[in-house]
Amino acid sequence: MAGANVKTFTTANFESDVLKSEQAVLVDFWAPWCNPCRMVTPVIDELADEYVGRIAIGKVNVDENGPISSEYGVMSIPTLAIFKGGKMVDKITGFRGKPDLVKMLEAHI
């Protein structure tokens, strides 16, 4: 489950909603069975609310969208990646707290 401002990215909309986005996009690569992924979800929801209009935030379920994960070298989850101008420009893997994610976002806005 995602907050109201967290988008769901799939193979069908990844190109239009992430790669062709006018603003930077934070993508949370996750799976429902992943405990650290569930731990970061409330932080992602908070950030999506706080950064509305400044950066798009969404999630890719790696089990349902394997080709996207493979294309961007996602080997472990959660992986949080920033896309800007159609390219991945930053990536961190594993659970990170809000301060680390804010620092990452601010560097790309």
C-alpha positions in Angstrom: 0.0 0.0 0.0 1.2 3.5 -0.8 0.2 6.9 0.4 -2.0 9.2 -1.7 1.0 11.0 -3.2 3.0 7.9 -3.9 2.6 6.7 -7.5 2.8 3.1 -8.7 5.2 2.6 -11.6 4.9 -0.5 -13.9 6.4 -1.6 -17.1 3.4 0.1 -18.8 4.0 3.6 -17.4 7.6 3.6 -16.4 8.8 5.4 -19.5 6.1 8.1 -19.5 6.0 8.7 -15.8 9.6 8.3 -14.8 12.0 8.5 -17.8 10.0 11.3 -19.5 9.1 13.2 -16.3 9.8 16.9 -16.3 10.9 16.7 -12.7 13.2 14.3 -10.8 11.6 11.1 -9.7 12.4 8.9 -6.7 11.7 5.3 -7.4 11.4 2.8 -4.5 12.1 -0.7 -5.8 10.4 -3.0 -3.3 8.4 -6.3 -2.8 5.6 -7.0 -0.3 7.5 -9.8 1.4 10.6 -7.6 2.1 10.7 -6.5 5.7 13.1 -3.6 5.2 10.9 -2.4 2.3 7.9 -2.3 4.6 10.0 -0.4 7.1 10.8 2.4 4.6 7.2 2.7 3.4 6.1 5.3 6.0 9.2 7.4 5.2 8.4 7.3 1.5 4.8 8.3 2.2 6.0 11.2 4.4 8.4 12.4 1.7 5.8 12.1 -1.0 3.6 14.4 1.0 6.3 16.9 1.8 7.8 17.1 -1.7 4.6 17.3 -3.7 5.3 19.4 -6.8 9.0 19.3 -6.3 9.8 15.7 -7.0 7.7 12.7 -8.0 7.8 9.7 -5.8 6.7 6.2 -6.6 7.2 2.5 -6.2 8.0 -0.4 -8.5 7.1 -3.9 -7.3 10.1 -6.0 -8.4 8.1 -9.2 -8.4 5.5 -7.7 -10.9 7.9 -5.6 -13.0 11.1 -7.6 -13.3 12.3 -6.1 -16.6 12.5 -2.6 -15.0 14.5 -4.0 -12.1 16.9 -5.9 -14.4 17.4 -3.0 -16.7 18.6 -0.8 -13.8 20.6 -3.4 -12.0 18.4 -3.7 -8.9 19.9 -6.7 -7.2 18.8 -6.1 -3.6 15.7 -4.4 -2.2 14.8 -1.9 -1.1 16.7 0.1 -3.7 15.8 3.8 -3.9 16.9 5.5 -7.1 16.6 9.0 -8.4 15.8 9.5 -12.1 16.4 12.8 -13.9 16.3 13.5 -17.6 15.6 9.9 -18.4 18.6 8.5 -16.5 19.3 7.1 -13.1 21.4 9.7 -11.4 21.6 8.3 -7.8 20.9 5.0 -6.0 21.0 3.6 -2.5 20.3 0.1 -1.4 18.9 -1.1 2.0 16.8 0.6 4.6 17.7 4.3 5.1 16.2 6.7 7.5 14.5 10.0 6.5 17.6 12.2 7.0 19.5 10.1 4.4 16.7 10.2 2.0 16.1 14.0 2.4 19.8 14.6 1.7 19.5 12.4 -1.5 16.4 14.2 -2.7 17.7 17.7 -2.0 20.8 17.0 -4.1 18.6 16.4 -7.1 15.8 19.0 -6.9 
